[in-house]
Amino acid sequence: MNPVIEFEPVAVQRPWGGRRLAETFGKKLPPELPYDILFGERGPQPVGEMWEVSDRLEVQSIVRAGSLAGQSLHDLWKNRRAEIFGEAYTSYPAENFPLLIKLLDARKRLSLQVHPTAETCKLLGHGSEPKTEMWYFVDCDETAKVFLGLKPGTTRETFIQAMNDGIVESLLNAVPVKKHDALFVPSGRIHAICEGIMLIEVQQNSDTTYRVHHWNQYTAPNGKPIALNIEESLASLDFSDTAPTRPNTITEPVRCPYFEVQAWHLDTDPPLPRDLARFAIYAIADGTALRGDQTFSAGSFFLAPAGVAADLRATSGTATALQITLPCCP
């Protein structure tokens, strides 16, 4: 059986994170992390994210084992693109691998935020990058919810007034979510992941986030409030986005110009259709999957190169995988 490629995940500290990535998925969470990105918090190091597939300067995925061990995702995309990813991507207009895939543990509510479109990035400059994403929920508290999009009738003026009055939450759609739900979050859509949620995030390769509100729960290490990005947020926010898609279980693929994602219930579904001339990334969302004599537990990710089939099957119980693919041209 042809081998697949596994990368070493990287733990990233976030103030809203916890330690459940270790408890639930067996992830290695070092006690001290070098990625204290924005916030400070006393006590145990809160880990909010595992960057599973990343080709960024600050976090680079490294092949874990096999003949490619020690090579970076960037090396593979730059030097072995046709062989590993497929001939269809040789002219893909991206110097870095175009996707960023993470596991998130939201112990606390994340900031209310928005990501810019490509057009907004051109206006804002400062190295901003567009970001469209989707979420697949792998574990949720009973009362879990996210904020997604604005309520009908919200204008730029009423939104600014609500921010000044401290009542911006009243203008947001609160969307209940549960395990196996999925949501699509295009750039320009205001959103916040609330407490008690673990999810897989598939997104454009971007780390540009403009924060509107911190719910008054985060401060900098010096004790002062964290700076917000009000001007950039208002420029990025789509005020016509008042009817976001409700959660679904992605029995049909989530398709956009930047990625395609579909859930595969290994114990009941036939193999998902895939063009074997192109690579795919697989994420085990729950249960345990087998591939030949390899075992992949929940929270595992691997890349099946062009020409290599996933060949996954469930063990004695249920198991769900996500198949993540990249359209040929954005």
Backbone torsions as a table, in degrees:
resi	resn	phi	psi	omega
1	MET	NA	129.6	-179.3
2	ASN	-64.6	140.2	-175.7
3	PRO	-76.1	154.4	171.8
4	VAL	-105.2	170.9	-174.9
5	ILE	-110.6	124.9	174.8
6	GLU	-112.2	140.5	178.9
7	PHE	-108.1	155.2	175.4
8	GLU	-81.0	118.0	179.8
9	PRO	-70.5	156.5	-179.3
10	VAL	-121.1	124.5	178.3
11	ALA	-79.4	135.2	-178.2
12	VAL	-124.7	125.3	-179.1
13	GLN	-72.4	132.7	172.5
14	ARG	-138.2	143.6	-176.2
15	PRO	-68.6	-21.9	-179.0
16	TRP	-89.9	-0.1	-176.5
17	GLY	-84.9	-173.8	179.4
18	GLY	-147.3	-137.9	179.5
19	ARG	-129.1	13.6	-173.9
20	ARG	-73.2	-18.2	176.8
21	LEU	-62.8	-30.5	174.1
22	ALA	-78.2	-45.0	-175.8
23	GLU	-65.8	-40.4	-173.8
24	THR	-89.8	-39.6	-172.2
25	PHE	-116.6	1.2	179.0
26	GLY	69.8	22.7	-179.4
27	LYS	-71.9	145.8	178.9
28	LYS	-83.1	115.8	-178.8
29	LEU	-115.3	102.3	179.0
30	PRO	-64.7	151.4	-177.4
31	PRO	-68.0	-27.4	178.0
32	GLU	-127.9	132.1	-173.8
33	LEU	-120.2	146.9	-179.7
34	PRO	-83.4	-2.6	-172.0
35	TYR	-108.1	57.0	175.8
36	ASP	-80.3	81.1	-164.0
37	ILE	-65.7	-57.3	-172.6
38	LEU	-130.8	-34.5	-167.0
39	PHE	-114.0	162.4	174.0
40	GLY	-122.3	144.4	178.5
41	GLU	-148.7	134.6	178.8
42	ARG	-74.6	154.9	175.7
43	GLY	95.5	-160.2	-177.0
44	PRO	-57.7	148.3	-179.8
45	GLN	-66.5	117.2	177.9
46	PRO	-83.0	122.9	179.8
47	VAL	-106.0	116.7	-176.8
48	GLY	-98.7	-23.2	-172.1
49	GLU	-141.4	145.1	163.3
50	MET	-113.3	118.6	176.1
51	TRP	-85.2	104.7	-172.2
52	GLU	-87.3	-37.6	178.9
53	VAL	-136.4	109.0	-172.4
54	SER	-148.0	130.7	173.0
55	ASP	-123.5	71.0	179.0
56	ARG	-129.0	155.3	-178.5
57	LEU	-58.3	-40.8	-175.3
58	GLU	-78.9	-25.5	178.2
59	VAL	-142.8	114.9	-177.8
60	GLN	-118.0	125.6	177.3
61	SER	-72.4	133.9	-179.7
62	ILE	-118.4	133.9	179.4
63	VAL	-63.0	132.7	-172.1
64	ARG	-78.9	-40.2	-172.2
65	ALA	-155.1	174.7	177.1
66	GLY	89.4	-169.0	-175.9
67	SER	-66.4	-19.3	180.0
68	LEU	-100.4	6.3	-175.9
69	ALA	-51.9	134.5	178.1
70	GLY	91.0	-13.8	177.2
71	GLN	-82.2	149.0	-179.1
72	SER	-90.0	159.0	174.1
73	LEU	-57.9	-37.6	178.7
74	HIS	-62.9	-41.0	176.5
75	ASP	-57.2	-46.2	-177.3
76	LEU	-65.2	-44.6	-178.5
77	TRP	-67.0	-36.6	-176.4
78	LYS	-80.2	-41.4	-168.9
79	ASN	-108.2	-18.6	-176.1
80	ARG	-134.2	36.7	-171.9
81	ARG	-62.5	-50.5	-177.4
82	ALA	-63.5	-42.4	-177.3
83	GLU	-65.1	-45.1	-173.0
84	ILE	-93.8	-41.6	-174.2
85	PHE	-96.9	-25.9	177.9
86	GLY	120.9	147.7	-179.7
87	GLU	-58.2	-28.9	-176.9
88	ALA	-61.4	-19.1	-174.7
89	TYR	-103.2	6.3	-176.6
90	THR	-62.2	-28.6	178.9
91	SER	-106.6	15.3	179.7
92	TYR	-62.9	129.2	-171.9
93	PRO	-81.5	64.0	178.7
94	ALA	-150.1	126.7	177.7
95	GLU	-74.9	-27.5	177.6
96	ASN	-111.6	154.5	176.8
97	PHE	-54.8	130.7	-165.8
98	PRO	-76.9	-7.9	-176.9
99	LEU	-112.8	150.4	171.4
100	LEU	-128.0	124.7	-174.7
101	ILE	-124.1	130.1	-173.6
102	LYS	-134.1	159.6	163.0
103	LEU	-108.0	131.9	-178.6
104	LEU	-117.6	142.1	172.4
105	ASP	-124.0	104.3	-179.4
106	ALA	-97.3	90.7	175.0
107	ARG	-73.4	-34.6	175.1
108	LYS	-118.8	170.9	177.3
109	ARG	-70.6	133.6	175.3
110	LEU	-76.6	163.4	177.9
111	SER	-63.5	153.0	171.8
112	LEU	-74.5	126.1	-168.1
113	GLN	-149.0	170.9	177.6
114	VAL	-151.0	150.3	177.7
115	HIS	-115.0	144.8	-174.9
116	PRO	-80.4	155.9	169.1
117	THR	-79.9	170.4	177.2
118	ALA	-61.2	-37.8	180.0
119	GLU	-66.2	-40.9	179.1
120	THR	-66.6	-37.1	178.6
121	CYS	-59.3	-38.7	178.9
122	LYS	-62.9	-36.3	-179.6
123	LEU	-74.7	-38.6	-174.8
124	LEU	-81.1	-34.2	-177.1
125	GLY	66.3	-144.7	176.9
126	HIS	58.8	24.0	178.6
127	GLY	73.4	16.3	-179.7
128	SER	-66.9	149.6	-176.0
129	GLU	-127.6	140.3	178.3
130	PRO	-69.6	152.0	-178.9
131	LYS	-148.6	113.0	167.5
132	THR	-111.3	142.7	-174.6
133	GLU	-144.3	168.2	169.5
134	MET	-139.9	153.2	-178.5
135	TRP	-119.5	137.5	170.3
136	TYR	-121.3	119.6	-171.2
137	PHE	-85.5	120.5	-177.1
138	VAL	-102.0	-16.6	174.8
139	ASP	-163.3	137.4	-177.2
140	CYS	-144.6	139.4	168.7
141	ASP	-63.7	163.5	-176.3
142	GLU	-60.2	-32.6	-177.3
143	THR	-103.5	20.6	-174.5
144	ALA	-62.8	145.1	178.4
145	LYS	-154.3	164.8	169.6
146	VAL	-130.0	158.2	169.2
147	PHE	-99.0	132.4	-173.0
148	LEU	-148.8	111.4	177.1
149	GLY	76.6	168.7	-176.8
150	LEU	-97.1	153.5	174.4
151	LYS	-71.3	149.6	179.1
152	PRO	-56.0	141.6	178.7
153	GLY	92.9	-7.2	179.3
154	THR	-74.4	128.9	177.3
155	THR	-115.4	170.6	176.3
156	ARG	-56.6	-42.3	-177.4
157	GLU	-67.0	-45.7	-179.5
158	THR	-68.2	-31.6	178.7
159	PHE	-67.7	-45.2	178.6
160	ILE	-61.8	-42.1	178.8
161	GLN	-62.5	-40.6	179.3
162	ALA	-65.6	-37.3	175.6
163	MET	-62.3	-45.1	-179.3
164	ASN	-64.5	-32.7	-178.3
165	ASP	-88.7	-4.8	-179.9
166	GLY	73.8	26.2	-177.5
167	ILE	-125.5	30.5	-176.0
168	VAL	-62.1	-27.6	179.9
169	GLU	-59.1	-28.9	-178.3
170	SER	-67.8	-14.5	-179.0
171	LEU	-100.4	5.2	-174.9
172	LEU	-105.8	148.9	172.5
173	ASN	-80.4	120.2	174.3
174	ALA	-92.2	120.4	-173.6
175	VAL	-116.6	112.1	176.1
176	PRO	-65.3	143.3	179.3
177	VAL	-135.8	156.9	179.0
178	LYS	-142.7	169.9	180.0
179	LYS	-54.6	136.9	179.6
180	HIS	79.6	-0.3	170.7
181	ASP	-72.0	160.6	175.7
182	ALA	-140.8	147.2	178.6
183	LEU	-138.7	141.7	177.3
184	PHE	-100.9	132.9	-175.9
185	VAL	-128.1	90.8	179.2
186	PRO	-72.5	156.8	174.9
187	SER	-57.4	143.8	-177.0
188	GLY	95.2	-13.4	-178.6
189	ARG	-92.3	119.7	178.3
190	ILE	-68.8	143.5	-175.2
191	HIS	-162.2	162.5	172.3
192	ALA	-156.9	130.8	172.5
193	ILE	-85.4	129.2	-177.1
194	CYS	-95.0	175.7	-172.7
195	GLU	-66.6	154.2	175.4
196	GLY	81.8	31.5	-175.9
197	ILE	-131.6	138.4	167.3
198	MET	-123.9	137.1	-175.6
199	LEU	-151.3	161.7	169.2
200	ILE	-98.5	130.4	179.4
201	GLU	-115.1	125.2	174.0
202	VAL	-112.7	127.2	-172.2
203	GLN	-149.9	166.3	167.5
204	GLN	-61.3	155.5	180.0
205	ASN	-74.7	86.0	-176.4
206	SER	-152.3	147.1	172.8
207	ASP	-127.3	31.1	178.9
208	THR	-91.0	116.5	179.3
209	THR	-134.1	129.3	175.7
210	TYR	-109.1	122.0	-171.6
211	ARG	-98.6	131.5	-177.2
212	VAL	-97.7	-37.3	-172.3
213	HIS	-157.6	140.3	-179.8
214	HIS	-108.4	9.7	179.7
215	TRP	59.2	18.5	178.0
216	ASN	58.1	30.8	-178.3
217	GLN	-115.4	-3.7	-178.8
218	TYR	-124.8	139.6	174.8
219	THR	-133.1	158.4	176.2
220	ALA	-73.2	166.0	179.9
221	PRO	-56.3	-25.9	178.5
222	ASN	-83.9	3.8	177.4
223	GLY	87.5	-5.2	-179.9
224	LYS	-85.0	156.0	178.6
225	PRO	-60.4	148.0	177.5
226	ILE	-71.4	138.3	178.5
227	ALA	-67.6	139.9	176.3
228	LEU	-101.6	171.9	-178.1
229	ASN	-120.0	60.1	-171.4
230	ILE	-63.2	-48.3	-177.1
231	GLU	-60.9	-47.0	-179.5
232	GLU	-67.8	-36.4	178.9
233	SER	-63.1	-45.2	-179.6
234	LEU	-64.4	-35.0	177.7
235	ALA	-69.7	-29.6	-175.1
236	SER	-90.9	-24.1	-170.8
237	LEU	-72.6	132.6	176.3
238	ASP	-91.6	103.2	-176.3
239	PHE	-76.2	-6.5	174.9
240	SER	-89.7	-4.0	-175.2
241	ASP	-85.7	82.3	-174.9
242	THR	-117.1	6.1	-179.7
243	ALA	-139.7	67.8	-177.1
244	PRO	-65.9	153.9	177.9
245	THR	-60.6	136.7	176.7
246	ARG	-76.6	163.0	-179.5
247	PRO	-59.8	144.8	172.7
248	ASN	-140.4	170.1	-177.4
249	THR	-100.7	18.1	179.1
250	ILE	41.4	48.8	168.2
251	THR	-66.2	-25.4	168.0
252	GLU	-103.8	148.2	-177.2
253	PRO	-62.2	146.0	166.1
254	VAL	-84.1	113.3	-176.0
255	ARG	-117.3	137.3	171.5
256	CYS	-152.0	174.7	-178.3
257	PRO	-64.5	-11.8	-171.1
258	TYR	-107.8	-23.1	179.3
259	PHE	-165.0	163.8	170.3
260	GLU	-131.8	133.9	-177.7
261	VAL	-134.0	134.6	176.8
262	GLN	-141.9	140.8	176.8
263	ALA	-82.4	143.6	-179.1
264	TRP	-130.2	109.7	177.9
265	HIS	-85.6	102.4	-167.5
266	LEU	-65.6	-26.7	-177.0
267	ASP	-82.0	-16.6	-175.5
268	THR	-128.6	-27.3	-173.5
269	ASP	-91.8	148.0	168.9
270	PRO	-70.9	165.1	178.1
271	PRO	-54.8	141.9	179.3
272	LEU	-70.9	145.3	175.7
273	PRO	-64.6	140.8	178.5
274	ARG	-158.0	138.6	173.9
275	ASP	-76.5	107.6	-175.3
276	LEU	-69.0	-8.1	174.8
277	ALA	-76.2	-5.6	179.9
278	ARG	-125.9	152.4	178.6
279	PHE	-70.7	167.0	167.9
280	ALA	-147.8	152.0	174.4
281	ILE	-109.0	138.2	-179.7
282	TYR	-119.1	135.2	176.9
283	ALA	-121.1	124.4	177.7
284	ILE	-84.8	109.5	-174.5
285	ALA	-81.5	-36.3	173.7
286	ASP	-159.1	165.8	-177.9
287	GLY	75.0	-164.9	-179.7
288	THR	-129.5	133.5	-179.2
289	ALA	-114.7	149.3	177.3
290	LEU	-115.4	142.4	171.4
291	ARG	-137.5	100.4	-171.5
292	GLY	61.7	-124.9	177.9
293	ASP	-96.8	9.3	177.0
294	GLN	-92.0	140.9	176.7
295	THR	-113.9	131.6	178.2
296	PHE	-119.7	113.2	179.8
297	SER	-85.4	170.4	178.2
298	ALA	-56.8	136.6	-177.2
299	GLY	92.8	1.1	177.2
300	SER	-86.5	148.2	178.2
301	PHE	-134.3	143.9	172.1
302	PHE	-152.5	158.6	178.5
303	LEU	-107.6	123.6	173.7
304	ALA	-95.3	111.0	-177.7
305	PRO	-62.9	167.0	174.3
306	ALA	-54.3	135.0	-179.4
307	GLY	86.3	-4.9	-178.0
308	VAL	-112.9	120.0	179.7
309	ALA	-77.7	154.2	178.7
310	ALA	-67.6	-45.1	177.6
311	ASP	52.9	43.5	179.9
312	LEU	-92.3	148.8	171.2
313	ARG	-146.7	155.7	179.0
314	ALA	-78.0	157.3	169.4
315	THR	-78.8	-148.5	-175.7
316	SER	-69.7	-20.5	-178.4
317	GLY	-105.3	-160.7	178.3
318	THR	-85.7	155.6	176.8
319	ALA	-156.3	142.9	180.0
320	THR	-128.0	132.8	175.4
321	ALA	-121.1	151.6	169.4
322	LEU	-103.1	134.0	171.6
323	GLN	-102.1	121.8	-174.4
324	ILE	-118.6	121.1	-178.3
325	THR	-128.5	165.8	-175.0
326	LEU	-119.1	119.5	175.1
327	PRO	-57.8	155.0	-173.8
328	CYS	-66.1	-31.1	-177.3
329	CYS	-146.0	131.1	-177.9
330	PRO	-72.2	NA	NA
